[in-house]
Amino acid sequence: MRNAFTIDVEDYYQVEGFAGVVDRADWDGFESRVATNTGRILDMLAARGIHATFFVLGCVARRDPSIVRAIVAGGHEVASHGLSHRLVYTQTPDVFRRETRESKAILEDQCQSPVLGYRAATYSITRRSLWALDILAEEGFRYDSSIFPMRHDRYGIPGSPTRPHLLTTPAGHRLVEFPISVLEYGPATLPVAGGGYFRLFPYGFTRWALARLNARGQPFVFYLHPWEVDPGQPRMPRAPAGSRFRHYVNLDECEARLGRLLDDFRFDTMSAILAALPLDQTQAA
């Protein structure tokens, strides 16, 4: 079974966990490592003939257009990760629409093809920001991958569908949702889709959980950030201890684990996976 391999293209200093100690006005003063780290992932994919979806932050693409060019040259899909990595539920609908439209325009100009997919910063489409789904549909997106069907301190909609599905937005639009993968195991909902969970849990657990989803006939979506294959990145000592743990845990093991994952499962772009699925069930957002 093919699964969706996705990369959220942002730099190490742009993560929400460091927002309290890194001012956005200072971003341009940090050493940028996102192009080099994205290149490392592109090389891993090319060596295995795998195509992936890269959710690119608009401000990253604007600062370094070579990143999108390299993604396109590798035959991968370019999707939007928004413009400024602000949490959706902290924005007004007007600001969100303006940022979403601007980011889409930047990416489409650089890749010279329609950008159809969207993923919110820190998966911040929650019950208090479902209005964002209407804006995505109205701005020409065909699918979203922002909803995490579990409870978390920054994101999540517990009880939402765990499989890819058609949803009806609050204003009545239809949009495909490919939620971040979780494993429902008895009464528990386990986060198994990648990122910090991929680094925190032993690889054997991740492999077991994802294989279990495939055994149920369910393709999963895996996500990672370029900074997660970069154990040499500058540290943020003033960040809260919990944020530092989430960000830095097992960075030195992630690239090797990623190679094992790419060898153990079949992957493709998100658009390719969705095109092959019978999405005939509509859920209300």
C-alpha positions in Angstrom: 0.0 0.0 0.0 1.2 3.5 -0.9 1.4 6.1 1.8 1.9 9.9 1.7 5.3 11.2 2.6 5.3 14.9 3.5 7.8 17.5 4.6 6.9 20.7 6.3 9.5 23.1 4.9 10.4 25.5 7.7 13.7 26.4 9.5 14.7 25.5 13.0 14.1 28.9 14.5 10.5 29.2 13.0 8.9 26.5 15.1 6.0 27.5 17.4 7.9 26.1 20.4 10.4 28.8 20.1 8.0 31.7 19.4 8.3 33.0 23.0 12.1 33.5 22.6 12.5 34.2 18.9 10.9 37.4 17.5 9.7 37.1 13.9 11.3 40.4 13.2 14.7 38.8 13.9 14.2 35.8 11.7 16.4 37.2 8.9 19.3 37.5 11.4 19.4 33.7 12.0 21.6 31.3 10.1 19.3 29.7 7.5 19.8 25.9 7.3 16.5 24.9 5.6 17.9 24.7 2.0 20.8 22.4 3.0 18.5 20.2 5.1 15.8 20.0 2.5 18.5 19.0 0.0 19.5 16.1 2.3 16.0 14.8 2.3 15.7 15.3 -1.5 18.8 13.2 -1.9 17.4 10.4 0.3 14.2 10.4 -1.8 16.0 10.4 -5.1 18.1 7.5 -4.1 15.0 5.4 -3.6 12.9 6.8 -6.5 10.3 8.2 -4.0 8.1 11.3 -4.7 6.8 13.3 -1.8 4.7 16.4 -1.0 6.6 19.4 0.4 4.4 21.9 2.3 6.5 25.0 1.9 6.3 28.1 4.1 5.7 31.1 1.9 8.3 33.3 3.7 10.9 30.5 3.2 10.2 30.3 -0.5 10.3 34.1 -0.9 13.7 34.3 0.9 15.2 31.4 -1.1 13.5 30.4 -4.3 16.1 27.7 -5.0 14.3 25.5 -2.5 11.1 25.2 -4.5 13.1 24.9 -7.7 15.0 21.9 -6.2 11.7 20.3 -5.1 10.1 20.7 -8.5 13.3 19.4 -10.2 13.0 16.2 -8.2 9.5 15.6 -9.5 7.8 16.3 -6.1 4.6 18.1 -5.3 4.6 21.6 -3.9 1.9 22.5 -1.4 1.4 25.4 1.0 2.3 25.7 4.7 1.0 29.2 4.9 3.0 32.4 4.9 4.3 33.3 8.3 3.9 30.2 10.5 1.3 31.9 12.7 -1.3 29.7 14.4 -4.5 29.9 12.4 -6.7 30.4 15.5 -4.6 33.5 16.5 -5.5 35.2 13.1 -8.6 36.9 12.0 -10.3 35.4 8.9 -9.2 38.5 6.8 -5.6 38.1 7.8 -5.6 34.4 7.2 -7.1 34.8 3.8 -4.5 37.5 2.9 -1.6 35.3 4.1 -3.0 32.2 2.4 -3.5 34.0 -0.9 0.0 35.5 -0.8 1.7 32.3 0.0 -0.2 30.4 -2.7 0.8 33.1 -5.2 4.5 32.9 -4.3 4.6 29.1 -4.6 2.7 29.0 -7.8 4.9 31.6 -9.4 8.0 29.6 -8.4 6.8 26.1 -9.3 4.7 27.2 -12.3 1.9 24.9 -11.5 -1.3 25.0 -9.3 -0.8 24.6 -5.6 -3.7 22.4 -4.4 -2.8 21.3 -0.9 -2.5 23.1 2.4 -1.2 22.4 5.9 -1.6 24.9 8.7 1.3 25.8 11.0 1.3 23.5 14.0 -1.9 21.8 12.7 -3.8 24.8 14.0 -7.1 24.2 12.3 -9.1 23.2 15.4 -12.7 23.6 16.4 -12.2 27.3 17.0 -10.8 27.8 13.5 -12.9 25.7 11.2 -13.8 28.9 9.4 -10.4 28.5 7.7 -11.6 25.5 5.7 -14.1 27.8 3.9 -11.3 30.2 3.0 -9.1 27.3 1.7 -11.9 26.1 -0.5 -12.6 29.6 -1.8 -8.9 30.2 -2.5 -8.7 27.2 -4.8 -7.3 24.5 -2.6 -8.5 21.0 -3.2 -7.3 19.3 0.0 -6.2 20.1 3.5 -3.9 18.2 5.9 -4.2 20.2 9.0 -6.5 18.3 11.3 -4.9 16.1 14.0 -7.6 13.7 15.3 -6.4 13.8 18.9 -6.0 16.1 21.9 -2.8 18.2 22.3 -2.0 21.4 24.0 -1.6 23.3 20.7 -3.7 21.4 18.2 -6.1 18.6 17.5 -9.8 17.8 17.1 -10.5 14.7 19.2 -13.0 12.4 17.6 -12.7 13.7 14.1 -12.4 11.1 11.3 -9.0 9.4 11.1 -9.1 8.4 7.4 -8.9 10.6 4.3 -12.4 11.9 3.5 -14.5 14.5 1.9 -15.8 17.1 4.3 -18.4 19.8 4.1 -17.1 23.1 5.4 -19.2 25.4 7.7 -20.3 27.4 4.7 -21.1 24.4 2.6 -18.0 24.0 0.5 -16.5 20.5 -0.2 -12.9 19.9 0.6 -10.8 16.7 0.9 -9.2 16.2 4.3 -6.2 14.0 4.7 -5.8 14.1 8.5 -2.6 13.5 10.3 -2.4 9.8 11.0 -3.2 8.3 14.5 -3.6 4.7 15.5 -6.8 3.9 17.4 -5.8 1.1 19.7 -8.5 0.1 22.2 -9.5 3.2 24.0 -6.3 5.0 23.1 -5.5 7.3 20.2 -1.8 7.2 19.5 0.1 9.8 17.5 2.2 7.9 15.0 2.5 10.2 11.9 6.0 11.5 12.4 7.8 14.6 13.6 8.7 14.6 17.3 6.7 11.4 17.8 9.0 9.7 15.3 12.0 10.8 17.2 10.6 10.1 20.6 9.2 6.6 20.1 11.6 3.6 19.2 11.6 3.0 15.5 10.2 -0.5 16.1 7.0 1.0 17.6 6.6 3.4 14.7 7.0 0.6 12.2 4.5 -1.6 14.1 1.9 1.2 14.3 2.2 2.3 10.7 2.1 -1.3 9.4 -1.0 -1.8 11.5 -2.7 1.1 9.7 -1.8 -0.4 6.4 -3.1 -3.8 7.5 -6.5 -2.1 8.1 -6.4 -0.9 4.5 -5.6 2.6 5.6 -2.9 4.7 3.9 -1.1 6.9 6.4 0.4 10.3 6.1 4.0 10.7 7.5 5.5 14.2 8.1 8.9 15.5 9.0 10.7 18.9 9.0 14.0 19.5 7.4 15.6 20.6 10.7 14.9 17.1 12.1 17.8 15.7 10.1 20.1 18.4 11.4 21.6 17.5 14.8 24.2 20.3 14.4 21.6 23.2 14.3 22.1 26.1 16.7 20.5 25.6 20.1 17.9 27.9 21.8 18.9 27.7 25.4 16.3 30.3 26.5 13.3 28.3 25.2 11.1 26.5 27.8 12.4 23.1 28.8 9.4 21.2 27.4 9.9 22.9 24.0 13.6 22.2 24.0 12.9 18.5 24.7 10.3 18.2 21.9 12.6 19.9 19.5 15.9 18.2 20.2 15.1 14.7 21.4 17.0 12.1 19.3 17.9 14.5 16.5 21.1 12.5 16.0 19.1 9.4 15.3 16.4 10.8 13.0 18.2 10.6 9.6 19.0 6.9 10.0 15.5 6.1 11.2 14.1 8.0 8.2 16.2 5.9 5.9 14.7 2.7 7.5 11.2 4.1 7.1 11.7 4.9 3.4 12.9 1.3 2.9 10.2 -0.4 4.9 7.1 1.3 3.4 5.9 2.5 0.0 5.4 6.3 -0.4 4.1 8.8 -2.9 2.8 12.3 -3.0 -0.4 13.3 -1.2 -2.2 14.1 -4.4 -1.3 10.7 -5.9 -2.6 8.9 -2.8 -5.8 10.9 -2.7 -6.4 10.4 -6.4 -6.4 6.6 -5.9 -8.9 6.6 -3.0 -12.7 6.3 -3.2 -13.6 9.5 -1.3 -17.3 9.0 -1.3 -18.1 9.8 2.3 -18.8 13.4 3.3 -18.3 14.6 6.9 -19.4 17.9 8.3 -16.5 19.9 9.6 
